[in-house]
Amino acid sequence: MAMKDSNKVVSLAEKSAGLGFSSRKNAPLPSTVEALRQKASSLLLEQVKQLLGKVDDSLFSMAERAHGQEEQDGLFQALRLLRVERRAIAERFAGNIDLAFQVREESAEGEAPFASENLSLVHNDDLEQLVAADTMVANARRDFAEPITELSLRLDTLYPVKIYDKNNPLGPDAICDAFVEAVRPLDLHIRARLTLLKKFEQGVMLQLKDIYDRCNELLMERGILPNLREQRRQVRQRSSRPAPGAPAGGSAASAQGTGTQGGGGSGVSGGMTSGNFAPGLVPASAGLAPMPSGDLLSHLGELQSDAPYQGDGGIQLLNVAELLQQRLVQSNQSASLAKVDSDIIKLVEMLFSFILDDRNLAEPIKNQLGRMQLPLLKVAIADKSFFSRGGHPARKLLNELADAATGWQPGEQYETDPLYREVSKVVDRVLEEFDRDVNIFSLLLESFRQFVQRERKRAEMLERRIVDEADGRAKTQAARARVAAVMDALVAERELPPVVQEWLQKVWNNMLFLTCVKEGTESEAWSRDVRTARDLVWSVQAPMPDSRQQLLGLLPALQERLREGVEAVSLNPFEARRLFAELKKVYRERFALAQQLSEERERQAREQAEQNLAEEREVAQVAAAEPEPQLAVPQMEELEQVVAEAEVTPVEPESGSLAALPENDPHWQQTFRLAHGSWFELKRSDDEQFRCRLAAVIKDIDQFIFVNRNGAKVAEFSRLELAHALRTAQLMPLDDGMLFERALQSVIGNVRKKRGEMS
C-alpha cells in the first residue's frame, strides 16, 4: 500500500524548535558559517548519493520475496520512481540542509512535544515512518552527544540567536528532516519508504561522527573555541570531585538533573518524591518531573515478577496505570508519567484488548498470550522502534505463538496437549527471565520454531497421504472423461468395422487412460497415442484408391504402434493375434477394392476416348461403383480441443442437489480466491464446530480438501458446496496475517473512527 497521506506525517522540522523549511528565506551567513555549510553539505550530499545508489538492490530483493501481487507491484513501482527521481531527491536534500542554516529567532523557544504523543491518532503507515525517523534521531543524539554539543557551542558564538542541540542546523533532527522532506513528495509503498529510511540511517545517521569531527576541526582552524574540548574536560573533572561538606551522593542539583532526563536508571529516583505531592501517580500538569524510563521499567519489572495473572477466571486485561498507582501508594512515593510513556501504556493495552478478543485463538491460548502484556510493554518503553520494526524479536515471538495455535482446539485435558504446554513454557520463561535484554525473545523464538517444525512434519505426512489419495481419484475421473471425449470424437456417426471398434474399446481406450494418468494430456506420449487412434480410424475410412499410397506408407508404423499398445495394456496374446488377423483382413479387402476401382477407372477412361458422346453416362457409372463418401476423420487440433473441453463430473454431493449460483455471486467468486493453507471455522451444528485448514484444491474435479491441525481430513467440498457453505456461514474464514500487525491495524482504525465520530 503506497503512502497516499504522507503529507499528514508530523515533520521533524516542524517539531524541532521551528526548523520548518518551507517558511524560511535565505539570509547572508557569516563567512565561517558559510564555509561550514559548504563543507557539511558536500559531505552529506555524497553520502546520500551513495545510499540512493545502493537502495535498488534491497528493493529488488524485497520485491522478489513479496507476499502478494499488490505489494510486489508497489515495490517495483517504488524502485522505478527512485531511479527516476534520484537526482531530484539529492538536490532537495542539499537545499534543505542549506535552509537549515537559516536559524530563526523563535527557534530558541523550546522543544515541541514528542511526536509520539499522537502515537495512536495517526495513519498506521505514518506511525511507522514517524517512529522510524524519531528512533534514528534519538540514537544519533545519544551516540554523538559530545561532538554535537561542541558544534552547538561553537555555532552559538557565530549566530545572533541562541544555538543549542535542538536547533543546531547540523543536528540529527535537521539532517533527518532534510531527508524526510526530500522524499516526501514521492508516492512510495510504505515498505519501500521504511527501507529508504533504514538505508539513510545506516549510510548517513550512523556515520555522523566523522562529519561532526571534521566540522569541529574546520571551526577550530578558524579560531572558534579551539580549546573547548580541554575546557569541558577540566569542568567534568572538577564536577566529579565532591565539594567540601557536600553529601557523598552528589549535590541536590545533580540529583534533580538526573531525574529530568529521559534516560534509564534503576530504583526510585529523580522524578519521584514524597514531599510535596500525595503518594501515587500525579498528573503531568501538576509540575512534577516525569518518571525516568529506567525507573518505570523497574516498577514494571516488579509487577511482572509479582505475576498478577494467577487465578481460575482466565486472563483479564491489566490496567497498568492502576497497578502503578497501587505500587507507588504502598511505597509512599509520588511520580508522573512522561506523555510518550503514558501513550505507549494505553497503546499496548489496546493491542492486548484486541488479542484477548481475537476469535482466531482458543481461550486457553489467549489466556497464555495475555500474560505477555507487561513484558511487551517493557519492550515498547525501552525500545521506541518496537512499533515500527516488523522484525523485532518480541513481535516475531508473539506472532509465531499465535500462528502455531491458530488451528488448535482445546480438549477436555488440554493442559497436557503438547502445543499448549510448549506455549505455556515459553510464556513462563518470558515472565521469569526477561528484564531488559531482548535476546531472550530470539532464543525462545528459535526453540519454539523447532518444536513447531517437528509437529508440522508429522501432520504434513498424514496430510500428504490424504491429498495424494484425493488427487489420484481426481486424475482417474479426469482421465476417463478425456479418453471418452477422444473416443466419441473418433467414433461418433461413423460405421467402423467391428474389429476396429474392438481395437478402440479393448486396447486403445485403456492405452489412452494409462497415458493420461501417468503422463498427462500435455505430454508427447498422449499426443502419440491419440494420433495412433486417429490413424487407425482413418486407415479404414480413407477414400480409395486415392489414399492407397498414403495408406501403404502408414501401415508399417501403425502396426508397430498397435503392437506396443497391446504390450502396454497386457492384452491376452490369443486375443491380440485375432485382432491383428482380422485387421489385416480388413486392409486386404480395402486394397482389393482399391485395385478394382483403379481397373474400372482405366477401363472407363479407354471407353471415354472412344465414346465421347457417352461421357456423362460413363462418369455416372464410375461414381456408382465407388463407395459412398465417409465423414472426415477429425484433425489432431480438433481432438486437442475436444480434450480441453471435456467436462469432468465430480461425485455427487451427499447433501443432495444444490441450487446453481450465478457467476457474479460473491461467495462463488470467493472460492476462486481462497489461498492454500487458509484457516476456517466449520460449523456442522450448534454443538459441533471446529477449525480446519484448506490443504488442497483438486483442480481436475474442483474438489476442496480441508484438514485439521494434525493433518487429518475433516471436510471435503465441491466448489458449489463450498460456495453455499460460505454463503450460509457454515464455513467462516479466520483472519490471516500476523497477530501483532492485525492488532495494531485494528487499534489505529478504531481510534481514527472515534476521531471521525467526534469531529
Backbone hydrogen bonds, N-H to C=O, Kabsch-Sander energy under -0.5 kcal/mol:
donor,donor_aa,acceptor,acceptor_aa,energy
3,M,188,L,-2.8
4,K,2,A,-1.1
8,K,5,D,-2.4
9,V,6,S,-1.5
15,K,11,S,-1.4
16,S,12,L,-0.8
16,S,13,A,-0.6
17,A,15,K,-1.1
19,L,13,A,-1.4
24,R,21,F,-1.3
34,E,30,P,-2.8
35,A,31,S,-2.3
36,L,32,T,-2.2
37,R,33,V,-3.0
38,Q,34,E,-2.4
39,K,35,A,-2.1
40,A,36,L,-2.9
41,S,37,R,-2.7
42,S,38,Q,-2.0
43,L,39,K,-2.3
44,L,40,A,-2.8
45,L,41,S,-2.5
46,E,42,S,-1.8
47,Q,43,L,-1.6
48,V,44,L,-2.4
49,K,45,L,-2.4
50,Q,46,E,-1.7
51,L,47,Q,-2.1
52,L,48,V,-2.2
53,G,49,K,-1.4
54,K,50,Q,-1.0
55,V,51,L,-1.4
57,D,54,K,-0.5
58,S,54,K,-0.9
59,L,55,V,-2.3
60,F,56,D,-2.7
61,S,57,D,-2.3
62,M,58,S,-2.3
63,A,59,L,-2.5
64,E,60,F,-1.9
65,R,61,S,-1.2
66,A,63,A,-1.1
72,Q,68,G,-2.3
73,D,69,Q,-2.8
74,G,70,E,-2.2
75,L,71,E,-2.2
76,F,72,Q,-2.5
77,Q,73,D,-2.4
78,A,74,G,-2.1
79,L,75,L,-2.3
80,R,76,F,-2.3
81,L,77,Q,-2.5
82,L,78,A,-2.6
83,R,79,L,-1.6
84,V,80,R,-2.0
85,E,81,L,-2.7
86,R,82,L,-0.6
89,I,85,E,-2.8
90,A,86,R,-2.0
91,E,87,R,-2.3
92,R,88,A,-2.6
93,F,89,I,-2.7
94,A,90,A,-2.5
95,G,91,E,-2.4
96,N,92,R,-2.4
97,I,93,F,-2.2
98,D,94,A,-2.1
99,L,95,G,-2.2
100,A,96,N,-1.7
101,F,97,I,-0.7
101,F,98,D,-1.1
102,Q,99,L,-2.0
103,V,101,F,-1.7
107,S,104,R,-1.3
108,A,105,E,-1.4
109,E,106,E,-1.6
110,G,107,S,-0.5
112,A,15,K,-1.2
117,E,114,F,-2.2
118,N,115,A,-1.5
119,L,116,S,-1.9
121,L,118,N,-2.2
127,L,123,H,-2.9
128,E,124,N,-1.9
129,Q,125,D,-2.0
130,L,126,D,-2.9
131,V,127,L,-2.6
132,A,128,E,-2.2
133,A,129,Q,-2.6
134,D,130,L,-2.7
135,T,131,V,-2.4
136,M,132,A,-1.9
137,V,133,A,-1.8
138,A,134,D,-2.5
139,N,135,T,-2.4
140,A,136,M,-2.0
141,R,137,V,-2.5
142,R,138,A,-2.0
143,D,139,N,-2.8
144,F,140,A,-2.4
145,A,142,R,-0.8
148,I,144,F,-1.9
149,T,145,A,-2.3
150,E,146,E,-2.3
151,L,147,P,-2.2
152,S,148,I,-2.5
153,L,149,T,-2.5
154,R,150,E,-2.2
155,L,151,L,-2.6
156,D,152,S,-1.9
157,T,153,L,-0.7
157,T,154,R,-0.9
158,L,155,L,-1.5
159,Y,155,L,-1.5
164,Y,162,K,-0.5
167,N,164,Y,-0.5
168,N,164,Y,-0.7
168,N,165,D,-0.6
171,G,168,N,-2.4
175,I,171,G,-2.3
176,C,172,P,-2.6
177,D,173,D,-2.6
178,A,174,A,-2.1
179,F,175,I,-1.4
180,V,176,C,-2.6
181,E,177,D,-2.8
182,A,178,A,-1.2
183,V,179,F,-1.7
184,R,180,V,-1.0
186,L,183,V,-1.5
188,L,186,L,-1.4
189,H,74,G,-0.5
190,I,1,M,-1.9
193,R,189,H,-2.5
194,L,190,I,-2.6
195,T,191,R,-2.1
196,L,192,A,-2.3
197,L,193,R,-2.2
198,K,194,L,-2.3
199,K,195,T,-2.5
200,F,196,L,-2.1
201,E,197,L,-2.4
202,Q,198,K,-2.4
203,G,199,K,-3.1
204,V,200,F,-2.3
205,M,200,F,-1.7
206,L,201,E,-2.5
207,Q,204,V,-1.3
208,L,205,M,-1.0
210,D,207,Q,-0.6
211,I,207,Q,-0.9
212,Y,208,L,-3.1
213,D,209,K,-2.7
214,R,210,D,-2.2
215,C,211,I,-2.4
216,N,212,Y,-2.7
217,E,213,D,-2.2
218,L,214,R,-2.0
219,L,215,C,-2.0
220,M,216,N,-2.4
221,E,217,E,-2.5
222,R,218,L,-1.2
223,G,220,M,-1.8
224,I,219,L,-2.8
225,L,223,G,-0.9
228,L,225,L,-1.5
231,Q,227,N,-2.3
232,R,228,L,-2.5
233,R,229,R,-1.8
234,Q,230,E,-2.1
235,V,231,Q,-2.0
236,R,232,R,-2.2
237,Q,233,R,-2.2
238,R,234,Q,-2.3
239,S,235,V,-2.5
240,S,236,R,-1.5
241,R,237,Q,-0.6
241,R,238,R,-0.9
246,A,243,A,-2.3
250,G,247,P,-1.8
255,A,251,S,-1.8
256,Q,252,A,-2.5
257,G,253,A,-2.4
258,T,254,S,-2.1
259,G,255,A,-1.8
260,T,256,Q,-1.2
261,Q,257,G,-0.6
261,Q,258,T,-1.1
269,S,267,G,-0.6
271,G,269,S,-1.1
273,T,334,S,-1.5
280,G,333,Q,-3.2
282,V,335,A,-3.2
286,A,283,P,-1.9
287,G,284,A,-1.1
291,M,336,S,-3.2
293,S,262,G,-0.6
294,G,263,G,-0.9
296,L,292,P,-2.2
297,L,293,S,-2.6
298,S,294,G,-1.7
299,H,295,D,-2.2
300,L,296,L,-2.5
301,G,297,L,-2.3
302,E,298,S,-1.9
303,L,299,H,-2.3
304,Q,300,L,-2.5
305,S,301,G,-2.2
306,D,302,E,-1.5
307,A,304,Q,-1.2
310,Q,307,A,-1.1
320,V,318,L,-1.1
323,L,319,N,-2.1
324,L,320,V,-2.7
325,Q,321,A,-2.3
326,Q,322,E,-2.3
327,R,323,L,-2.2
328,L,324,L,-2.6
329,V,325,Q,-2.2
330,Q,326,Q,-2.3
331,S,327,R,-1.6
332,N,329,V,-1.3
333,Q,328,L,-2.7
334,S,273,T,-1.2
335,A,280,G,-2.0
336,S,289,A,-0.6
342,S,338,A,-2.6
343,D,339,K,-2.4
344,I,340,V,-2.3
345,I,341,D,-2.3
346,K,342,S,-2.0
347,L,343,D,-2.6
348,V,344,I,-2.7
349,E,345,I,-2.0
350,M,346,K,-2.2
351,L,347,L,-2.3
352,F,348,V,-2.4
353,S,349,E,-1.8
354,F,350,M,-1.8
355,I,351,L,-2.0
356,L,352,F,-2.4
357,D,353,S,-0.8
357,D,354,F,-0.7
358,D,354,F,-0.7
358,D,355,I,-0.9
361,L,358,D,-1.0
366,K,362,A,-2.4
367,N,363,E,-2.6
368,Q,364,P,-1.5
369,L,365,I,-2.7
370,G,366,K,-2.4
371,R,367,N,-0.7
371,R,368,Q,-0.9
372,M,369,L,-1.9
373,Q,370,G,-1.4
376,L,372,M,-2.3
377,L,373,Q,-2.0
378,K,374,L,-2.4
379,V,375,P,-1.9
380,A,376,L,-2.4
381,I,377,L,-2.1
382,A,378,K,-2.3
383,D,379,V,-2.5
386,F,383,D,-1.8
387,F,384,K,-0.6
389,R,385,S,-2.4
390,G,388,S,-1.0
392,H,389,R,-1.7
396,K,392,H,-2.6
397,L,393,P,-2.3
398,L,394,A,-2.1
399,N,395,R,-2.6
400,E,396,K,-2.5
401,L,397,L,-2.4
402,A,398,L,-2.2
403,D,399,N,-2.8
404,A,400,E,-2.3
405,A,401,L,-1.2
406,T,403,D,-1.1
408,W,405,A,-1.2
414,Y,411,G,-1.1
416,T,413,Q,-1.8
417,D,414,Y,-1.6
421,R,417,D,-2.6
422,E,418,P,-2.2
423,V,419,L,-2.7
424,S,420,Y,-2.5
425,K,421,R,-2.2
426,V,422,E,-2.3
427,V,423,V,-2.4
428,D,424,S,-2.6
429,R,425,K,-2.1
430,V,426,V,-2.0
431,L,427,V,-2.4
432,E,428,D,-2.2
433,E,429,R,-2.9
434,F,430,V,-1.9
438,V,436,R,-0.7
440,I,437,D,-1.1
441,F,438,V,-1.3
442,S,438,V,-0.9
443,L,439,N,-2.3
444,L,440,I,-2.3
445,L,441,F,-2.3
446,E,442,S,-2.2
447,S,443,L,-2.1
448,F,444,L,-2.6
449,R,445,L,-2.4
450,Q,446,E,-1.7
451,F,447,S,-1.7
452,V,448,F,-2.6
453,Q,449,R,-2.5
454,R,450,Q,-1.8
455,E,451,F,-2.2
456,R,452,V,-3.0
457,K,453,Q,-2.0
458,R,454,R,-1.4
459,A,455,E,-1.8
460,E,456,R,-2.9
461,M,457,K,-1.4
462,L,458,R,-1.3
463,E,459,A,-2.6
464,R,460,E,-2.6
465,R,461,M,-1.6
466,I,462,L,-1.9
467,V,463,E,-2.7
468,D,464,R,-2.8
469,E,465,R,-2.1
470,A,466,I,-2.3
471,D,467,V,-2.9
472,G,468,D,-2.4
473,R,469,E,-2.0
474,A,470,A,-2.2
475,K,471,D,-2.6
476,T,472,G,-2.0
477,Q,473,R,-2.3
478,A,474,A,-2.8
479,A,475,K,-2.7
480,R,476,T,-2.2
481,A,477,Q,-2.1
482,R,478,A,-2.4
483,V,479,A,-2.6
484,A,480,R,-2.4
485,A,481,A,-1.8
486,V,482,R,-1.9
487,M,483,V,-2.6
488,D,484,A,-2.6
489,A,485,A,-1.9
490,L,486,V,-1.7
491,V,487,M,-2.6
492,A,488,D,-2.3
494,R,491,V,-1.9
496,L,494,R,-1.0
500,V,497,P,-0.7
501,Q,497,P,-1.9
502,E,498,P,-2.2
503,W,499,V,-2.4
504,L,500,V,-2.4
505,Q,501,Q,-2.4
506,K,502,E,-3.1
507,V,502,E,-0.7
507,V,503,W,-1.5
508,W,503,W,-2.6
509,N,504,L,-1.8
511,M,507,V,-2.3
512,L,508,W,-2.5
513,F,509,N,-1.6
514,L,510,N,-2.5
515,T,511,M,-2.1
516,C,512,L,-2.5
517,V,513,F,-2.2
518,K,514,L,-2.5
519,E,515,T,-2.9
520,G,515,T,-1.3
523,S,520,G,-1.1
527,S,523,S,-1.7
528,R,524,E,-2.6
529,D,525,A,-2.3
530,V,526,W,-2.6
531,R,527,S,-2.3
532,T,528,R,-2.0
533,A,529,D,-2.0
534,R,530,V,-2.3
535,D,531,R,-3.0
536,L,532,T,-2.3
537,V,533,A,-2.0
538,W,534,R,-2.8
539,S,535,D,-2.4
540,V,536,L,-0.7
540,V,537,V,-0.8
541,Q,538,W,-1.3
542,A,538,W,-1.9
547,S,543,P,-2.1
548,R,545,P,-1.7
551,L,547,S,-2.6
552,L,548,R,-2.2
553,G,549,Q,-1.7
554,L,550,Q,-1.4
555,L,551,L,-2.3
558,L,554,L,-2.5
559,Q,555,L,-2.9
560,E,556,P,-1.7
561,R,557,A,-2.2
562,L,558,L,-2.5
563,R,559,Q,-2.0
564,E,560,E,-2.0
565,G,561,R,-2.0
566,V,562,L,-2.1
567,E,563,R,-1.9
568,A,564,E,-2.3
569,V,565,G,-2.1
570,S,567,E,-0.7
571,L,566,V,-2.1
576,A,572,N,-2.6
577,R,573,P,-2.5
578,R,574,F,-2.1
579,L,575,E,-2.3
580,F,576,A,-2.4
581,A,577,R,-2.6
582,E,578,R,-2.7
583,L,579,L,-2.0
584,K,580,F,-2.4
585,K,581,A,-1.9
586,V,582,E,-1.7
587,Y,583,L,-2.1
588,R,584,K,-2.6
589,E,585,K,-2.2
590,R,586,V,-2.0
591,F,587,Y,-2.7
592,A,588,R,-2.4
593,L,589,E,-2.4
594,A,590,R,-2.4
595,Q,591,F,-2.3
596,Q,592,A,-2.5
597,L,593,L,-2.8
598,S,594,A,-2.1
599,E,595,Q,-2.4
600,E,596,Q,-2.3
601,R,597,L,-2.1
602,E,598,S,-2.1
603,R,599,E,-2.5
604,Q,600,E,-2.5
605,A,601,R,-2.2
606,R,602,E,-2.0
607,E,603,R,-2.4
608,Q,604,Q,-2.3
609,A,605,A,-1.5
610,E,606,R,-1.3
611,Q,607,E,-2.9
614,A,611,Q,-1.1
615,E,612,N,-1.4
618,E,614,A,-2.3
619,V,615,E,-2.3
620,A,616,E,-1.8
621,Q,617,R,-1.6
622,V,618,E,-1.9
623,A,619,V,-2.3
624,A,620,A,-1.9
625,A,621,Q,-1.4
626,E,622,V,-1.2
639,L,635,Q,-1.8
640,E,636,M,-2.5
641,Q,637,E,-1.9
642,V,638,E,-2.1
643,V,639,L,-2.2
644,A,640,E,-2.2
645,E,641,Q,-1.8
646,A,643,V,-1.1
649,T,647,E,-0.7
656,G,653,P,-1.4
665,D,662,P,-1.8
669,Q,665,D,-2.6
670,Q,666,P,-1.9
671,T,667,H,-1.1
672,F,669,Q,-1.3
673,R,670,Q,-1.6
674,L,670,Q,-0.6
677,G,694,L,-2.6
678,S,675,A,-1.9
680,F,692,C,-3.0
681,E,732,M,-2.7
682,L,680,F,-0.6
682,L,690,F,-3.3
683,K,730,Q,-3.2
684,R,682,L,-0.7
684,R,688,E,-2.1
685,S,688,E,-2.0
689,Q,687,D,-0.6
690,F,682,L,-2.3
692,C,680,F,-2.3
693,R,707,V,-3.4
694,L,678,S,-2.5
695,A,693,R,-0.8
695,A,705,I,-2.4
696,A,705,I,-1.4
698,I,696,A,-0.5
698,I,703,Q,-3.4
699,K,697,V,-1.2
701,I,698,I,-0.8
702,D,698,I,-0.8
703,Q,698,I,-2.0
704,F,717,F,-3.4
705,I,696,A,-2.7
705,I,703,Q,-0.5
706,F,715,A,-2.6
707,V,693,R,-2.5
708,N,712,A,-2.3
711,G,708,N,-1.8
714,V,706,F,-2.4
715,A,706,F,-1.5
717,F,704,F,-2.2
719,R,702,D,-1.0
722,L,718,S,-2.7
723,A,719,R,-2.4
724,H,720,L,-2.1
725,A,721,E,-2.4
726,L,722,L,-2.4
727,R,723,A,-2.0
728,T,724,H,-2.2
729,A,726,L,-0.8
730,Q,725,A,-1.7
731,L,725,A,-1.9
732,M,681,E,-2.3
734,L,679,W,-2.6
742,R,738,M,-2.4
743,A,739,L,-2.6
744,L,740,F,-2.7
745,Q,741,E,-2.4
746,S,742,R,-2.3
747,V,743,A,-2.5
748,I,744,L,-2.4
749,G,745,Q,-2.3
750,N,746,S,-2.6
751,V,747,V,-2.4
752,R,748,I,-2.4
753,K,749,G,-2.1
754,K,750,N,-2.3
755,R,751,V,-2.3
756,G,752,R,-2.1
757,E,753,K,-2.0
758,M,754,K,-1.9
759,S,755,R,-1.7
